[in-house]
Amino acid sequence: MRETIAFPRPIGWMQSMLVGAAVELIPGWMRERLGLSERFGTRPYERLVARLAGASADRIVLPASPAVQSCQRLGLPTNYLYH
C-alpha cells in the first residue's frame, strides 16, 4: 500500500505515513503474527502529522454525508455535529 498510488499527487507524500499510522492501530500481538515489525509503523513526527491530518479531515463538512443529511432533516445547521 505504500507504493500503490491511491492519493492525488499534492497529498501523495502522506500516503506512506498514513499507512504506517494504520499499522499502528493494529494490536501488537496481531502485528507480530502478521510480521509487521516496527519499520512498518510511524516515527514520532509522523504520528503528529497523521493526528493533525485526521483532526482536519474530521472537520470537513460533506453535504452528501449521512451526518449532514440527518442534521438537515432535523432542521439543524449542516455543521451542527462538527462543533
Backbone as a printed PyTorch tensor [residue, N CA C, xyz], in Angstrom:
tensor([[[  0.8100,  -1.2040,   0.0000],
         [  0.0000,   0.0000,   0.0000],
         [  0.8530,   1.2670,   0.0000]],

        [[  2.0520,   1.1690,   0.4820],
         [  2.9100,   2.3520,   0.4910],
         [  3.3000,   2.7780,  -0.9180]],

        [[  3.3360,   1.8200,  -1.8600],
         [  3.7800,   2.1140,  -3.2200],
         [  2.6300,   2.2980,  -4.2030]],

        [[  1.4440,   1.8410,  -3.8640],
         [  0.2790,   1.9960,  -4.7350],
         [ -0.1520,   3.4480,  -4.7380]],

        [[ -0.4480,   3.9870,  -5.9040],
         [ -0.8840,   5.3780,  -5.9880],
         [ -2.3700,   5.4420,  -5.6510]],

        [[ -2.6750,   5.9280,  -4.4640],
         [ -4.0620,   5.9980,  -4.0080],
         [ -4.4940,   7.4330,  -3.7230]],

        [[ -3.5340,   8.3180,  -3.5030],
         [ -3.8420,   9.7080,  -3.1650],
         [ -3.5420,  10.6000,  -4.3630]],

        [[ -4.2360,  11.7230,  -4.4530],
         [ -3.8810,  12.6930,  -5.5010],
         [ -2.4490,  13.1890,  -5.2910]],

        [[ -1.8010,  13.5940,  -6.3550],
         [ -0.3940,  13.9820,  -6.3060],
         [ -0.0680,  15.0200,  -5.2140]],

        [[ -0.8790,  16.0620,  -5.0120],
         [ -0.4960,  17.0560,  -3.9930],
         [ -0.3750,  16.4960,  -2.5780]],

        [[ -1.1080,  15.4460,  -2.2670],
         [ -1.0110,  14.8750,  -0.9190],
         [ -0.4680,  13.4460,  -0.9380]],

        [[  0.1050,  13.0400,  -2.0440],
         [  0.6740,  11.6990,  -2.1690],
         [  1.7510,  11.4060,  -1.1420]],

        [[  2.4640,  12.4330,  -0.7100],
         [  3.5340,  12.2490,   0.2750],
         [  2.9990,  11.7270,   1.6050]],

        [[  1.7020,  11.9060,   1.8600],
         [  1.1150,  11.4810,   3.1310],
         [  0.7600,   9.9970,   3.1480]],

        [[  0.6460,   9.3830,   1.9900],
         [  0.1480,   8.0140,   1.9210],
         [  0.9710,   7.0490,   2.7570]],

        [[  2.2610,   7.0410,   2.5930],
         [  3.1200,   6.1340,   3.3370],
         [  2.9710,   6.3490,   4.8410]],

        [[  2.8950,   7.5950,   5.2310],
         [  2.7600,   7.9250,   6.6430],
         [  1.4210,   7.4350,   7.1990]],

        [[  0.3400,   7.6070,   6.4330],
         [ -0.9770,   7.1810,   6.9070],
         [ -1.1090,   5.6610,   6.9230]],

        [[ -0.4320,   4.9850,   6.0050],
         [ -0.4030,   3.5220,   6.0460],
         [  0.2990,   3.0760,   7.3270]],

        [[  1.4030,   3.7300,   7.6500],
         [  2.1050,   3.4270,   8.8950],
         [  1.2410,   3.6800,  10.1150]],

        [[  0.4740,   4.7630,  10.0790],
         [ -0.4310,   5.0720,  11.1940],
         [ -1.5140,   4.0050,  11.3130]],

        [[ -1.9820,   3.4950,  10.1840],
         [ -2.9780,   2.4240,  10.2140],
         [ -2.3870,   1.1600,  10.8260]],

        [[ -1.1330,   0.8710,  10.5160],
         [ -0.4620,  -0.2930,  11.0960],
         [ -0.3630,  -0.1280,  12.6050]],

        [[ -0.1290,   1.0890,  13.0550],
         [ -0.0210,   1.3550,  14.4930],
         [ -1.3260,   1.0490,  15.2290]],

        [[ -2.4500,   1.0970,  14.5320],
         [ -3.7440,   0.8220,  15.1520],
         [ -3.9770,  -0.6690,  15.4040]],

        [[ -3.2190,  -1.5160,  14.7120],
         [ -3.3640,  -2.9620,  14.8610],
         [ -2.7270,  -3.3750,  16.1940]],

        [[ -3.4220,  -4.2080,  16.9790],
         [ -2.8450,  -4.6430,  18.2640],
         [ -1.4820,  -5.3120,  18.0600]],

        [[ -0.6080,  -5.1480,  19.0360],
         [  0.7560,  -5.6630,  18.9590],
         [  0.8380,  -7.1430,  18.6570]],

        [[ -0.0070,  -7.9490,  19.3030],
         [  0.0360,  -9.3980,  19.0710],
         [ -0.3240,  -9.7350,  17.6260]],

        [[ -1.2270,  -8.9700,  17.0310],
         [ -1.6270,  -9.2170,  15.6390],
         [ -0.5190,  -8.7720,  14.6840]],

        [[  0.1110,  -7.6210,  14.9830],
         [  1.2350,  -7.1710,  14.1530],
         [  2.3510,  -8.2020,  14.1570]],

        [[  2.6070,  -8.7580,  15.3330],
         [  3.6570,  -9.7750,  15.4480],
         [  3.3120, -10.9990,  14.6060]],

        [[  2.0700, -11.4290,  14.6780],
         [  1.6410, -12.6030,  13.9140],
         [  1.7090, -12.3450,  12.4070]],

        [[  1.4020, -11.1010,  11.9850],
         [  1.4340, -10.7500,  10.5670],
         [  2.8370, -10.3990,  10.0720]],

        [[  3.7780, -10.3020,  10.9930],
         [  5.1480,  -9.9780,  10.6020],
         [  5.3480,  -8.4980,  10.3130]],

        [[  4.5320,  -7.6630,  10.9250],
         [  4.6470,  -6.2080,  10.7290],
         [  5.5450,  -5.6370,  11.8220]],

        [[  6.8220,  -5.5680,  11.5540],
         [  7.7810,  -5.0750,  12.5340],
         [  7.6390,  -3.5560,  12.6970]],

        [[  8.4690,  -2.9940,  13.5550],
         [  8.4080,  -1.5590,  13.8180],
         [  8.6750,  -0.7110,  12.5820]],

        [[  9.3730,  -1.2510,  11.6050],
         [  9.6630,  -0.4590,  10.4030],
         [  8.4020,  -0.1650,   9.6030]],

        [[  7.3150,  -0.9040,   9.8580],
         [  6.0590,  -0.6500,   9.1710],
         [  5.2180,   0.4070,   9.8890]],

        [[  5.6560,   0.8230,  11.0660],
         [  4.9270,   1.8170,  11.8420],
         [  5.2990,   3.2370,  11.4440]],

        [[  5.2010,   4.1460,  12.4030],
         [  5.4900,   5.5550,  12.1460],
         [  6.5390,   6.0720,  13.1110]],

        [[  7.1630,   7.1700,  12.7080],
         [  8.0840,   7.8860,  13.5900],
         [  7.2620,   8.8830,  14.3980]],

        [[  7.8030,   9.3950,  15.4980],
         [  7.0220,  10.3260,  16.3290],
         [  6.4700,  11.5290,  15.5610]],

        [[  7.2650,  12.1400,  14.6860],
         [  6.7430,  13.3060,  13.9660],
         [  5.6460,  12.9010,  12.9750]],

        [[  5.7300,  11.6720,  12.4560],
         [  4.6890,  11.2010,  11.5410],
         [  3.3750,  10.9790,  12.2870]],

        [[  3.4680,  10.5170,  13.5220],
         [  2.2550,  10.3460,  14.3340],
         [  1.5570,  11.6820,  14.5290]],

        [[  2.3400,  12.7210,  14.7870],
         [  1.7670,  14.0470,  14.9770],
         [  1.0880,  14.5380,  13.7020]],

        [[  1.7560,  14.3930,  12.5690],
         [  1.1810,  14.8310,  11.2940],
         [ -0.0860,  14.0380,  10.9830]],

        [[ -0.0660,  12.7230,  11.2190],
         [ -1.2430,  11.8880,  10.9620],
         [ -2.3990,  12.3020,  11.8650]],

        [[ -2.0950,  12.6030,  13.1160],
         [ -3.1380,  13.0390,  14.0560],
         [ -3.7400,  14.3680,  13.6150]],

        [[ -2.8990,  15.2910,  13.1740],
         [ -3.4020,  16.5850,  12.7010],
         [ -4.2060,  16.4310,  11.4100]],

        [[ -3.7500,  15.5560,  10.5180],
         [ -4.4840,  15.3240,   9.2700],
         [ -5.8540,  14.7160,   9.5610]],

        [[ -5.9020,  13.7750,  10.4770],
         [ -7.1780,  13.1580,  10.8470],
         [ -8.1240,  14.1530,  11.4930]],

        [[ -7.5970,  14.9920,  12.3740],
         [ -8.4340,  16.0010,  13.0220],
         [ -8.9590,  17.0080,  12.0070]],

        [[ -8.1220,  17.3770,  11.0470],
         [ -8.5510,  18.3100,   9.9980],
         [ -9.6080,  17.6840,   9.1010]],

        [[ -9.3900,  16.4410,   8.7040],
         [-10.3470,  15.7550,   7.8260],
         [-11.6840,  15.5600,   8.5220]],

        [[-11.6540,  15.4130,   9.8270],
         [-12.8860,  15.2170,  10.5790],
         [-13.7490,  16.4760,  10.5970]],

        [[-13.1710,  17.6060,  10.2840],
         [-13.9020,  18.8780,  10.2980],
         [-14.4800,  19.2650,   8.9380]],

        [[-14.2210,  18.4610,   7.9070],
         [-14.7280,  18.7680,   6.5670],
         [-16.1950,  18.3680,   6.5020]],

        [[-17.0380,  19.3150,   6.1630],
         [-18.4730,  19.0670,   6.0750],
         [-18.8090,  18.6590,   4.6400]],

        [[-19.2290,  17.4150,   4.4710],
         [-19.6190,  16.9110,   3.1550],
         [-21.1400,  16.8670,   3.0750]],

        [[-21.7440,  17.6630,   2.1970],
         [-23.2080,  17.7250,   2.1220],
         [-23.8820,  16.3750,   1.8800]],

        [[-23.2080,  15.4440,   1.2190],
         [-23.8100,  14.1480,   0.9270],
         [-23.6410,  13.1380,   2.0620]],

        [[-22.9470,  13.5070,   3.1390],
         [-22.7120,  12.5430,   4.2090],
         [-23.9880,  12.3100,   5.0210]],

        [[-24.1600,  11.1070,   5.5500],
         [-25.3410,  10.8150,   6.3620],
         [-25.4790,  11.7400,   7.5640]],

        [[-24.3580,  12.1380,   8.1660],
         [-24.4170,  13.0260,   9.3270],
         [-25.0300,  14.3720,   8.9610]],

        [[-24.5970,  14.9500,   7.8590],
         [-25.1170,  16.2450,   7.4160],
         [-26.5750,  16.1120,   7.0050]],

        [[-26.9160,  15.0530,   6.3070],
         [-28.2960,  14.8630,   5.8730],
         [-29.2400,  14.6890,   7.0570]],

        [[-28.7970,  13.9980,   8.1160],
         [-29.6560,  13.8540,   9.2910],
         [-29.8410,  15.1950,   9.9960]],

        [[-28.7960,  16.0090,  10.0320],
         [-28.9320,  17.3470,  10.6160],
         [-29.9520,  18.1650,   9.8340]],

        [[-29.8910,  18.0870,   8.5280],
         [-30.8310,  18.8380,   7.6930],
         [-32.2630,  18.3580,   7.9240]],

        [[-32.4610,  17.0510,   8.0520],
         [-33.8080,  16.5300,   8.3000],
         [-34.3610,  17.0170,   9.6370]],

        [[-33.4650,  17.2110,  10.6030],
         [-33.8870,  17.6730,  11.9290],
         [-33.9630,  19.1950,  12.0220]],

        [[-33.6500,  19.8780,  10.9230],
         [-33.6990,  21.3370,  10.9180],
         [-32.5110,  21.9910,  11.6000]],

        [[-31.4360,  21.2510,  11.7580],
         [-30.2300,  21.7840,  12.4110],
         [-29.2750,  22.2980,  11.3360]],

        [[-28.3500,  23.1620,  11.7270],
         [-27.3380,  23.6130,  10.7610],
         [-26.5200,  22.4170,  10.2500]],

        [[-26.0570,  22.4980,   9.0130],
         [-25.3200,  21.3720,   8.4290],
         [-24.0350,  21.0640,   9.1850]],

        [[-23.4540,  22.0340,   9.8470],
         [-22.1990,  21.8060,  10.5790],
         [-22.4460,  21.5710,  12.0710]],

        [[-23.6570,  21.2640,  12.4660],
         [-24.0190,  21.0940,  13.8740],
         [-23.1300,  20.0410,  14.5780]],

        [[-22.8870,  18.9240,  13.9230],
         [-22.1140,  17.8470,  14.5400],
         [-20.6110,  18.0930,  14.5020]],

        [[-20.1890,  19.1660,  13.8700],
         [-18.7620,  19.4280,  13.7030],
         [-18.2330,  20.5120,  14.6320]],

        [[-19.0310,  20.9030,  15.5870],
         [-18.5930,  21.9440,  16.5400],
         [-17.7490,  21.3450,  17.6160]]])
